[in-house]
Amino acid sequence: MSWNTAAGLDGKGVVVTGAAGGIGRAVVEGFAAAGAHVCAVDVRQEAVEEVVASLGEGHLAVASDLTDLGGHEALLRCALDTFGSFGVLVHSAAVLRRRYDIDDVSEEDWDIQLDVNLKATFFLNRAAARLFREQGRGGRIINFTSQSWWTGGFGGAVAYAASKGGIVTMSRGLARTLAPYDITVNTVAPGFVDTPMLVAGVPEQQLEEWRRMVPLGNRFTTPEEVAAPVLFLASDLASHITSTTINVTGGQLVY
Ligand SMILES: NC(=O)c1ccc[n+]([C@@H]2O[C@H](COP(=O)([O-])OP(=O)(O)OC[C@H]3O[C@@H](n4cnc5c(N)ncnc54)[C@H](O)[C@@H]3O)[C@@H](O)[C@H]2O)c1
């Protein structure tokens, strides 16, 4: 067994969704630095192309809206065909619609957050598992939940938090279902991470209150600090870890 923290990632085909986002970009950069071939997926075409252009050769940008469930297989197969192997799915794409008063939550708000964050996750995970099984070499799935799966969320995030609770429950079910095929399914639960999703439209006073809630340094987690455990879960060092939720909240969430 290699003790290199990037063991098993060199040359591996990795699909990262939400790749143009704050955390997704750091995950893409982490895998590229570890020698993996990354297929970076995001609904924002120009932004995801810019991410991949900054990496050099050997990577792929794909513009795709993951609510198009019928497009998932072709998307993942494109990564397989391009890189010759597909071994890791990191699913970071999500939306958050803050509604500080629950009376303002519309049915459309509910639907879009559940569709992108939860429904698309199931179908994308299933499509990945099918391709992993086809290749017969196992695989790694890393989904994104949030501290809100446990706390219920802060800052008008009730519907979002419900979708993130579903991610943990579903990932546990998939972990048990897919273990016989050597496919692991784990989740990462960030707390307050300095990205557009967290800060957009939030008053500075509120952001400062959130920083003070974080015991490790009274600061937001950086995207790179979230990408690190993602790489670990994809590496050979995590070969016997499945169904876990890694708490990356700087001590804000204790359970
Ligand atoms: N930032 C935080 O504080 C925080 C905290 C807890 C959990 N998270 C989770 O971490 C993950 C990454 O969040 P982030 O902070 O980088 O957010 P972000 O808003 O910076 O990035 C999300 C990305 O997902 C993409 N996306 C949205 N809908 C899509 C769709 N239908 N199809 C394809 N792509 C789509 C967006 O274009 C965006 O680039 C998310 O799952 C989020 O819920 C973030």
The ligand as an SDF file (V2000), in Angstrom:
LIG
                    3D

 44 48  0  0  0  0  0  0  0  0999 V2000
  -20.3920   27.5500    0.1850 N   0  0  0  0  0  0  0  0  0  0  0  0
  -20.8070   27.0160    1.3060 C   0  0  0  0  0  0  0  0  0  0  0  0
  -20.7490   27.6400    2.3790 O   0  0  0  0  0  0  0  0  0  0  0  0
  -21.3530   25.6180    1.3350 C   0  0  0  0  0  0  0  0  0  0  0  0
  -21.7150   25.1010    2.5770 C   0  0  0  0  0  0  0  0  0  0  0  0
  -22.2110   23.8170    2.6420 C   0  0  0  0  0  0  0  0  0  0  0  0
  -22.3560   23.0650    1.4950 C   0  0  0  0  0  0  0  0  0  0  0  0
  -22.0000   23.5960    0.2840 N   0  0  0  0  0  0  0  0  0  0  0  0
  -22.1840   22.7400   -0.8820 C   0  0  0  0  0  0  0  0  0  0  0  0
  -20.9630   22.6640   -1.5990 O   0  0  0  0  0  0  0  0  0  0  0  0
  -21.2390   22.4820   -2.9970 C   0  0  0  0  0  0  0  0  0  0  0  0
  -20.5180   23.5410   -3.8010 C   0  0  0  0  0  0  0  0  0  0  0  0
  -20.9910   24.8140   -3.3980 O   0  0  0  0  0  0  0  0  0  0  0  0
  -20.2780   26.1870   -3.7710 P   0  0  0  0  0  0  0  0  0  0  0  0
  -20.1870   26.9600   -2.5220 O   0  0  0  0  0  0  0  0  0  0  0  0
  -19.0650   25.9310   -4.5690 O   0  0  0  0  0  0  0  0  0  0  0  0
  -21.4180   26.8470   -4.6560 O   0  0  0  0  0  0  0  0  0  0  0  0
  -21.3250   27.7210   -5.9880 P   0  0  0  0  0  0  0  0  0  0  0  0
  -22.6330   28.3970   -6.1040 O   0  0  0  0  0  0  0  0  0  0  0  0
  -20.0740   28.5500   -5.9510 O   0  0  0  0  0  0  0  0  0  0  0  0
  -21.1780   26.6120   -7.1170 O   0  0  0  0  0  0  0  0  0  0  0  0
  -22.2190   25.7640   -7.5020 C   0  0  0  0  0  0  0  0  0  0  0  0
  -22.0370   25.4630   -8.9810 C   0  0  0  0  0  0  0  0  0  0  0  0
  -23.0820   24.5770   -9.4010 O   0  0  0  0  0  0  0  0  0  0  0  0
  -23.4830   24.9680  -10.7000 C   0  0  0  0  0  0  0  0  0  0  0  0
  -24.8530   24.5080  -10.9680 N   0  0  0  0  0  0  0  0  0  0  0  0
  -25.9890   24.9490  -10.3900 C   0  0  0  0  0  0  0  0  0  0  0  0
  -27.0580   24.3440  -10.9240 N   0  0  0  0  0  0  0  0  0  0  0  0
  -26.5900   23.4820  -11.8630 C   0  0  0  0  0  0  0  0  0  0  0  0
  -27.2090   22.5750  -12.7680 C   0  0  0  0  0  0  0  0  0  0  0  0
  -28.5430   22.4460  -12.8230 N   0  0  0  0  0  0  0  0  0  0  0  0
  -26.4260   21.8400  -13.5890 N   0  0  0  0  0  0  0  0  0  0  0  0
  -25.0770   21.9710  -13.5520 C   0  0  0  0  0  0  0  0  0  0  0  0
  -24.4300   22.8310  -12.7310 N   0  0  0  0  0  0  0  0  0  0  0  0
  -25.1770   23.5750  -11.8960 C   0  0  0  0  0  0  0  0  0  0  0  0
  -23.4070   26.4850  -10.6690 C   0  0  0  0  0  0  0  0  0  0  0  0
  -23.3360   27.0470  -11.9770 O   0  0  0  0  0  0  0  0  0  0  0  0
  -22.1550   26.7300   -9.8500 C   0  0  0  0  0  0  0  0  0  0  0  0
  -20.9970   26.8880  -10.6620 O   0  0  0  0  0  0  0  0  0  0  0  0
  -22.7610   22.5510   -3.1310 C   0  0  0  0  0  0  0  0  0  0  0  0
  -23.2980   21.2550   -3.1810 O   0  0  0  0  0  0  0  0  0  0  0  0
  -23.2040   23.2550   -1.8560 C   0  0  0  0  0  0  0  0  0  0  0  0
  -24.5120   22.9260   -1.5080 O   0  0  0  0  0  0  0  0  0  0  0  0
  -21.4990   24.8490    0.1800 C   0  0  0  0  0  0  0  0  0  0  0  0
  1  2  1  0
  2  3  2  0
  2  4  1  0
  4  5  1  0
  4 44  2  0
  5  6  2  0
  6  7  1  0
  7  8  2  0
  8  9  1  0
  8 44  1  0
  9 10  1  0
  9 42  1  0
 10 11  1  0
 11 12  1  0
 11 40  1  0
 12 13  1  0
 13 14  1  0
 14 15  2  0
 14 16  1  0
 14 17  1  0
 17 18  1  0
 18 19  2  0
 18 20  1  0
 18 21  1  0
 21 22  1  0
 22 23  1  0
 23 24  1  0
 23 38  1  0
 24 25  1  0
 25 26  1  0
 25 36  1  0
 26 27  1  0
 26 35  1  0
 27 28  2  0
 28 29  1  0
 29 30  1  0
 29 35  2  0
 30 31  1  0
 30 32  2  0
 32 33  1  0
 33 34  2  0
 34 35  1  0
 36 37  1  0
 36 38  1  0
 38 39  1  0
 40 41  1  0
 40 42  1  0
 42 43  1  0
M  CHG  2   8   1  16  -1
M  END
$$$$
